[in-house]
Amino acid sequence: MTRTPLTVLIPTFNCERHLPACLESVKWADEILICDSYSTDSTLDIARQYTDRVIRHEYINSAKQKNWAIPQAAHDWVLIIDSDEVLEAALQTEIQQLLADMPDMVDGFRIPRKNLIFGQWVQSCNMYPDYNTRLFRRDRGRYVDKEVHADVPLEQVGTLKGHFIHHDFEDVEDQVRKWARYIRYEGDEMRKVGRVSRWFHLVFRPPLIFLYLYFFKGGFREGFRGFYVAMMWTFYTFLKHARLWELEWRESEPGRRYWEEDHYDL
């Protein structure tokens, strides 16, 4: 049986820190396709040491960026990996063995992810196994049109045993900036699908999230890292519902008049 060729698609933006390790873990692929959203650091210089296939596209959100790039892959099977992720050696071997004898009736595979919190793998707080559908047929896999946290719905999906590693929560300042974008996306998505702000979501959901992650999902077993993750998701939950409330306020007539006529008129 002929080996199935593979394209690895990596979206990039100012990711010089982790990109070399990411590229090293997939350099065996038949094609590496970089989709860059106009990096200003050394990202592209690093990428071109591994591939000549670099395309550039203005970033709107993760789903739209990947959906724009997927059809440009040269091969029928695509593996998507973010620039701050690395394939473990066992996963590399598993995928290569799979490509040597790819089943006909499968559209894609989901892969478990190990999230590193300040350099240490955290398994509590719903952070493991954290399955992601990342390996799939190019012509069947597209991300759902969501502002954030989109996945790839497929009919026939297998599950791999090997992991990819995600370097997450390494810098508090960077994380706050990243989640500020995600909070905006979350609020926009909730508004787009018709969600309505409720005061009790702002009051009760955040502390319930903390209790759920820290106690019920075992965050307390992870020391400070578990506490940090639970607290971050608590703030995230509050702020995404605050964002929804803000959007409703801005769309209301009194809110617009205040913003346009009286804002900072002290």
C-alpha positions as CSV (number, residue, x, y, z in Angstrom):
1,M,0.0,0.0,0.0
2,T,1.2,3.5,-0.9
3,R,2.1,5.7,2.0
4,T,-0.4,8.6,2.4
5,P,1.4,12.0,2.1
6,L,0.8,14.6,4.8
7,T,0.7,18.4,5.0
8,V,1.3,20.0,8.4
9,L,-0.4,23.4,8.7
10,I,1.0,25.8,11.3
11,P,-0.7,29.2,11.8
12,T,1.9,31.8,13.1
13,F,2.2,35.3,14.4
14,N,5.3,36.5,16.3
15,C,6.0,33.1,17.7
16,E,9.8,32.9,17.5
17,R,10.0,31.5,21.0
18,H,8.4,28.1,20.5
19,L,8.4,27.8,16.7
20,P,11.8,26.0,16.3
21,A,10.7,23.2,18.6
22,C,7.3,23.0,16.9
23,L,8.9,22.7,13.4
24,E,11.5,20.2,14.6
25,S,8.7,17.9,15.7
26,V,7.0,17.8,12.3
27,K,10.0,18.1,9.9
28,W,9.4,14.6,8.7
29,A,6.1,15.6,7.1
30,D,5.8,15.7,3.3
31,E,4.9,19.4,3.4
32,I,5.0,22.1,6.0
33,L,2.6,25.0,5.2
34,I,3.0,28.2,7.3
35,C,0.0,30.5,7.4
36,D,1.4,33.8,8.9
37,S,-0.6,36.8,9.9
38,Y,2.1,39.3,9.2
39,S,4.7,38.6,12.0
40,T,7.1,41.3,12.8
41,D,9.7,39.3,14.7
42,S,12.0,36.5,13.3
43,T,9.1,34.0,12.9
44,L,9.3,33.9,9.1
45,D,13.1,33.6,9.1
46,I,12.8,30.5,11.3
47,A,10.0,29.1,9.2
48,R,11.9,29.3,6.0
49,Q,14.7,27.2,7.4
50,Y,12.1,24.3,7.3
51,T,9.8,25.1,4.4
52,D,9.4,27.3,1.3
53,R,5.6,27.2,1.6
54,V,4.7,30.4,3.5
55,I,1.4,32.1,2.9
56,R,0.2,35.3,4.6
57,H,-3.3,36.3,5.5
58,E,-4.8,39.0,7.7
59,Y,-6.0,37.4,10.9
60,I,-9.7,37.7,11.8
61,N,-10.1,34.7,14.1
62,S,-8.6,31.3,14.4
63,A,-11.3,29.4,12.6
64,K,-11.4,31.7,9.6
65,Q,-7.6,31.8,9.4
66,K,-7.3,28.0,9.3
67,N,-10.3,27.5,7.0
68,W,-8.6,29.9,4.5
69,A,-5.4,28.0,4.6
70,I,-6.6,24.3,4.6
71,P,-7.6,24.2,0.9
72,Q,-4.1,25.4,0.0
73,A,-2.5,22.3,1.5
74,A,-0.9,20.2,-1.2
75,H,-2.0,16.8,0.2
76,D,-5.3,15.1,1.0
77,W,-4.5,14.7,4.7
78,V,-3.7,17.7,6.9
79,L,-2.3,17.9,10.5
80,I,-2.9,21.3,12.2
81,I,-0.6,22.3,15.0
82,D,-0.2,25.7,16.7
83,S,3.2,27.3,16.9
84,D,3.4,26.8,20.7
85,E,2.7,23.1,20.4
86,V,5.0,20.1,19.9
87,L,4.3,16.5,18.9
88,E,5.7,14.0,21.3
89,A,7.9,11.3,19.8
90,A,5.3,8.7,20.4
91,L,2.7,10.7,18.5
92,Q,5.1,11.3,15.6
93,T,5.6,7.5,15.3
94,E,1.9,6.8,15.6
95,I,1.0,9.2,12.9
96,Q,3.7,7.9,10.6
97,Q,2.5,4.4,11.1
98,L,-1.0,5.5,10.4
99,L,0.1,7.2,7.1
100,A,1.6,3.9,6.0
101,D,-1.8,2.2,6.2
102,M,-4.5,4.8,6.4
103,P,-8.0,3.4,6.8
104,D,-10.5,4.3,4.1
105,M,-13.6,4.9,6.3
106,V,-12.1,7.5,8.6
107,D,-12.4,11.3,8.1
108,G,-10.0,12.3,10.8
109,F,-8.5,11.7,14.2
110,R,-8.7,13.5,17.5
111,I,-5.5,13.8,19.6
112,P,-5.1,14.2,23.3
113,R,-3.1,17.3,24.5
114,K,-0.9,17.9,27.5
115,N,-1.1,21.5,28.6
116,L,2.0,22.8,30.4
117,I,1.3,25.4,33.1
118,F,4.5,27.2,33.9
119,G,6.4,24.3,32.5
120,Q,4.6,21.5,34.2
121,W,1.9,19.2,32.9
122,V,-1.4,19.8,34.6
123,Q,-4.0,17.1,34.4
124,S,-6.8,18.5,36.6
125,C,-9.2,21.5,35.9
126,N,-10.5,19.8,32.8
127,M,-7.2,20.3,31.1
128,Y,-6.6,16.6,30.2
129,P,-7.1,14.7,28.0
130,D,-8.3,17.9,26.1
131,Y,-9.0,16.1,22.8
132,N,-8.6,18.2,19.6
133,T,-9.4,17.0,16.1
134,R,-6.3,18.0,14.3
135,L,-5.6,15.3,11.7
136,F,-8.2,15.0,9.0
137,R,-8.9,14.8,5.3
138,R,-8.4,18.2,3.7
139,D,-11.6,18.2,1.7
140,R,-13.8,17.1,4.6
141,G,-12.5,19.1,7.6
142,R,-13.4,22.7,8.3
143,Y,-13.6,24.6,11.5
144,V,-17.1,25.7,12.7
145,D,-17.6,29.4,12.1
146,K,-17.2,30.5,15.7
147,E,-15.3,33.5,17.0
148,V,-13.2,31.3,19.5
149,H,-12.8,27.7,20.6
150,A,-14.0,26.3,17.3
151,D,-13.6,22.6,16.4
152,V,-13.7,20.4,13.3
153,P,-17.0,18.3,13.1
154,L,-16.5,15.1,11.2
155,E,-18.7,12.0,10.8
156,Q,-16.1,9.2,11.2
157,V,-13.4,10.1,13.8
158,G,-10.8,8.0,15.4
159,T,-8.7,8.7,18.5
160,L,-4.9,8.5,18.7
161,K,-3.0,7.6,21.8
162,G,0.0,9.8,21.4
163,H,0.0,13.4,22.7
164,F,0.9,16.8,21.6
165,I,2.3,19.3,24.1
166,H,0.9,22.8,24.5
167,H,3.1,25.4,26.2
168,D,0.3,27.3,28.0
169,F,0.2,29.8,30.8
170,E,3.9,30.7,30.8
171,D,3.7,34.5,31.2
172,V,1.0,36.2,33.1
173,E,1.2,39.4,31.1
174,D,1.1,37.5,27.8
175,Q,-1.8,35.4,29.0
176,V,-3.9,38.4,30.0
177,R,-3.3,40.0,26.6
178,K,-4.3,36.7,24.9
179,W,-7.4,36.2,27.0
180,A,-8.4,39.8,26.4
181,R,-8.8,38.9,22.7
182,Y,-10.6,35.7,23.6
183,I,-13.0,37.5,25.9
184,R,-13.9,39.9,23.1
185,Y,-14.4,36.9,20.8
186,E,-16.5,35.0,23.4
187,G,-18.8,38.0,23.9
188,D,-19.2,38.6,20.2
189,E,-20.0,34.9,19.7
190,M,-22.6,34.9,22.5
191,R,-24.2,38.0,21.0
192,K,-24.1,36.5,17.5
193,V,-26.0,33.4,18.6
194,G,-28.6,35.3,20.5
195,R,-27.4,34.9,24.1
196,V,-28.8,37.5,26.5
197,S,-26.9,39.0,29.5
198,R,-28.3,38.0,32.9
199,W,-27.2,39.5,36.2
200,F,-27.0,36.1,37.8
201,H,-24.5,34.9,35.2
202,L,-22.2,37.6,36.4
203,V,-22.8,37.0,40.0
204,F,-23.0,33.2,40.3
205,R,-21.1,31.6,37.3
206,P,-17.6,32.8,38.2
207,P,-17.5,31.4,41.8
208,L,-19.2,28.2,40.6
209,I,-16.5,27.8,38.0
210,F,-13.8,28.2,40.6
211,L,-15.5,25.6,42.9
212,Y,-16.0,23.2,40.0
213,L,-12.4,23.4,38.7
214,Y,-10.5,23.7,42.0
215,F,-12.5,21.2,44.1
216,F,-14.6,18.9,41.9
217,K,-12.1,18.7,39.0
218,G,-9.1,18.4,41.4
219,G,-7.2,21.6,40.9
220,F,-6.2,21.6,44.6
221,R,-4.0,18.6,43.8
222,E,-1.8,20.6,41.5
223,G,-0.6,23.2,44.1
224,F,-0.3,26.7,42.9
225,R,-0.8,25.8,39.3
226,G,-4.2,24.3,39.9
227,F,-5.2,27.4,41.9
228,Y,-3.9,29.7,39.2
229,V,-5.8,27.9,36.5
230,A,-9.1,27.9,38.5
231,M,-8.7,31.6,39.3
232,M,-7.9,32.5,35.6
233,W,-11.0,30.7,34.4
234,T,-13.0,32.4,37.1
235,F,-12.0,35.8,35.9
236,Y,-12.4,34.7,32.3
237,T,-16.0,33.6,32.9
238,F,-16.9,36.9,34.6
239,L,-15.3,39.0,31.9
240,K,-16.9,37.2,28.9
241,H,-20.3,37.8,30.4
242,A,-19.4,41.4,31.2
243,R,-18.4,41.7,27.5
244,L,-21.9,40.4,26.5
245,W,-23.5,43.0,28.8
246,E,-21.2,45.7,27.4
247,L,-22.3,44.9,23.8
248,E,-26.0,45.1,24.8
249,W,-25.3,48.4,26.5
250,R,-23.5,49.8,23.4
251,E,-26.4,48.7,21.2
252,S,-29.0,50.4,23.4
253,E,-30.1,53.9,22.5
254,P,-29.2,55.4,26.0
255,G,-25.8,53.8,25.9
256,R,-25.0,55.3,22.5
257,R,-26.1,58.7,23.6
258,Y,-23.9,58.5,26.6
259,W,-20.9,57.3,24.7
260,E,-21.3,59.9,21.9
261,E,-22.3,62.9,23.9
262,D,-21.1,62.7,27.5
263,H,-18.1,60.4,27.6
264,Y,-15.3,61.9,29.6
265,D,-17.0,65.3,29.6
266,L,-15.8,66.2,33.1
